[in-house]
Amino acid sequence: MNDKAQTQEASTIMAQSLQGEQGVVIVDSQPGKQSIIENVNSPLSKTASQIASGYAIRNGLVEKMAPGDQQFHVLSWNLEKGSNSMKLFPTRSLAEKKFEELGEMPKLIVCGETGDVLMSHGEQNQQDQILGMFFT
């Protein structure tokens, strides 16, 4: 931030947020310098922060490109284990094959080069959590 008072206030709010149990996402407002900071104070706050991060990414509030990443990422959320899984594929067709093999679980295919979601399945909060986990 360019304004010193605004920077100080944002730092205070960030510290308070990250010490609590709420799920938050904090995004630096300078174009090209955005960073997402998630609250990992508890499993619940981490999941909620990932959902908020995914929402911010999906709605274009932060940049998501990773130039040079020529892979296709298959990301999924295993509801029973409460954990994410990530697999890399050199081609979209291989990623789509794995996507279909995963069945009905919440899942995404993300293009590494642009960060675009190419295919998705699951409720929007589940998709946002997966996306937020991937980019944070």
Buried (B, 14 or more C-beta within 10 A) or exposed (E): EEEEEEEEEBEEEBEEBBEEEBBBBBBBEEEEEBEBBBBEBEEEBBBBBBBBBBBBBBEEBBBBEBEEBEBBBBBBBEEEEEEBBEBEBEEBEBBBEBBEEBEEBBBBBBBBBEBEBBBBBBEEBBBBBBBBBBBB
